[in-house]
Structure formats: C-alpha cells, structure tokens
C-alpha cells in the first residue's frame, strides 16, 4: 500500500512539472533540438576597437594598463607575428611618498580552435634589468611590446594572462618592499587567413 502511495505522489509531482493548459495551447508541438553541426558563437575580442584600458586594484596599488596593437586586428592571423603593446602606470593610496616598481611581467598564452585547446607558445617574460624594478608610480610608466609568435593554423582565439609583479616601498626612504601581483586576462580573436 505504501508503494502505491509513493507512485501516486510521484505521478502528482511529475504532473506538476508540465505547463498549464492555458500556456501550452490545445496541441503539443515538437520542441526544436540543437543541431550537431551548429557553429560556435563569435569569439570575444578585447582589442576589437583597436585598444582597451584596464584598471586593477591590488592592495593599496591601483594599476592602469593601456593595451593596443600596431597590427590591424584583421591581420592577427595564426601565421602572423602579432605585436601587443601596453603601457602601465600605478598609484598608491594613501600616497605617502612610497615608490612602486615593476619587477617582472609574464604573458602566458592559451590557444583554442573550434575543436578545443591547441598547443600554445611559451610564456613571454620581461624581467627588470635594474633593481628593484622599473619605476611605474604615476607620472612614470612602463611601456613594452610583446610579440605573439605564429600559432597553430587551426587557432581561432588567443587568451593572454598577463601577470604584473610589483614592489611597493614600505616607507619613502625604505629599502624594504611589499610584493603585490596583479593579473589581467585579454581575449583576442584570431583572424582567418586571407583566401587565395
């Protein structure tokens, strides 16, 4: 008897999942199914406008980064060397006279095609050649161009994770530093190779 009650309860619960008759109409129509050959949506491109500015807060530091490319985005093909330029400056709150230095920048690429992940080039690194690093406290800035090398011919998108390793003076006259790491990610569409 308990089993019959459980079946009846389950039937009532499942029956409650259907749409009421006044919403579904008199006749049921088949629901469309997704096609197995559907194409992927458009790839996000943070540089579609030619440039983008990002602001990242890490601890007491606010980092402002301008990204752009001297190569038109329709020429960012898999086979091309792709220049990514960027300029970085920082502020600190409260501004008590401490300086901010950029010790290292690492850009790690992740490459994808329509069928998933593809082999990616090695990370691109700029380690400061002066100690404790490059001064980036506004009005000073760090500017650089990283060249993204040719990618797998099936590539449709590139994601660059850029890590900025910063050193903040503990006091204006101190040689002690606090390390802060800011991370940014750029999604860039890879243009198809020109026909012919």
N, C-alpha and C positions, 0 to 999 in steps of 0.2 A: 504494500500500500504506500509506503514511504517512497518507493521508486516511482510510482505513478504520480505522486505529488511533485517530485523533483522534475519529472519530464514535463508535467503541465506548467510548472513555474518557469522552466527553461523556454518552453514554447511561448509563454506570455512575454518573457524578457526579449526574446528574439523578435517576436512580432512587434514590439515597441520600437525596433530599430528602423522600420520602414517609414517612408514619408507618408503623411496623412493623405487621404484620397483627394482632398481639395487642392493639394500642391502638386500631385503627380499626374493629374488628368485621368481620363477614363481608360486609356490604353497605355500599356507599358511600351516604352521604346528601348531599343538596344543601346547600351552605353558605348561610346566610342572607345576603342582600345588604342594604346600607343603603338605606333609602327616600330618594328625592329630596326628599320633603316632610317629613323629620324636623325636629323643632323644636330650637332651640338649648337648651343646658342653662341652669340658673339663673345669673343674673348675680351675681357676687361683690358683697357689700355690707359694707364695713369698719365701717359705722355701724349694722349690723343690731341691735346691742344698745343703741343709743342713744348710745354713746360708745366711744372707743378711745384708748389711750395708746401712744405710740411713744417709743422711746429710740434716738437716733442718736449714734454716736461719730464725730467728725471731728477729726483731730489730737489735741490734748490736751483737747479740749472734749467733754463729754457733754451732749447736748441732750435734754430730756424735753418732749414735746408731748402735751397732752390735747386731743382733738377731741370736739365734741358739736354737736347741733343742738337749738334750741328748737322746731323744727317736727318733728312726728312723721314717721317715715320713710315711712309710708303716704300722707303728703301731699306728699312730694317728687316731684311730678308735673312733666312737661315745662313746663306753663304757669305753674307757681308760681315766685315769688321764694323761693329756698332759702337760709336762713341757715346758714352753717358757722362755728361759734365755735371758737376754740382759744386755749390758754394755753401759753406757752413759758418755761422756765427752764433755766439751764445751770450746770454745774460744770466745774472745770478741775483736771487732775492733772499735776504737783503743784500744790496750792493755795498759791501763794506770795504771795497778795495782789493779783494782777492782776485787773482787771475785764474782763467780757465784755459787749459791746454788740451789739445787733441793729440793723444799718444799713438793711436792706431785706427785705421779704417779697414774693414773687411767686407767685401761684397760677395755673397755666396749665391750662385745661380742655381735655379731649379728649372728644368726644361720639360715641356709637355707637348704632346701631339694629340691628335684626335683619338688615339687608342691608349693614352695614358702617359706615364713618365718615360722620359728618354735620357740617354747619357748627357751629363752636363759638364761644362768646363770646370777646371779647378777654381777655387775662390781667388778673387783679385784682392791683393793686400797692399796697403801703404803704411809702413811702419815709420814713425817720425825719426828723422836722422839727427835730431837735436834733442837734448834733454831739458826739461821733462816732456816736451812735445811742442806742437805748433800752437802759438797763441791765437785763440779764437774768441776772446772776450770782445764784444762789440766796442769800438768800430773795426776791430781787426777780424779777419776771416781767413778761412782755408778754402782754396779752390783747387779742383783736381778734375781730370778726365780719365775715366776707366774705359778701356776698350774691351767690349764683349766680343770674343772671337767667334768664328763660324760655328754654327750649331748643326745638329743632325738635320738632314734635309726634310724630315717629317715634322719638324718643330712648328707649332702654331702659337705657343706662348712661352714667355720667359718671366719668371718671378725672381727678383733680386732682393735678398735680405741683406740690408746694409747695417753693420754694427759699428757704432762710434764709441771708442773708448776714451773717456775724458778724465782729466785730473784737475781737481779744484783745490787751490791753496786753502789751508785751514785758517790762516790769517794773512794779511797783506805782506808780511815780511817773513813768513814761514817757508821752510823747505820741506814741510810735511804736506801731503796731498791726500785728498779723499778721491777714490776712483768711482766714477759713475759710468754706466754703459747705457747708451740709447740705441734702440733697434728700430729700423724702419723697413717697410716692405713695399717694393714697386712691382706692379703687374704690368707687363708690356706685351702687346700683341706682336707676333712675328708676321710680317707681310709675305704673301705668296710671291714666288719667283716670277718675274715677268715672262709672259708667253713668248715663245719663239726663240 
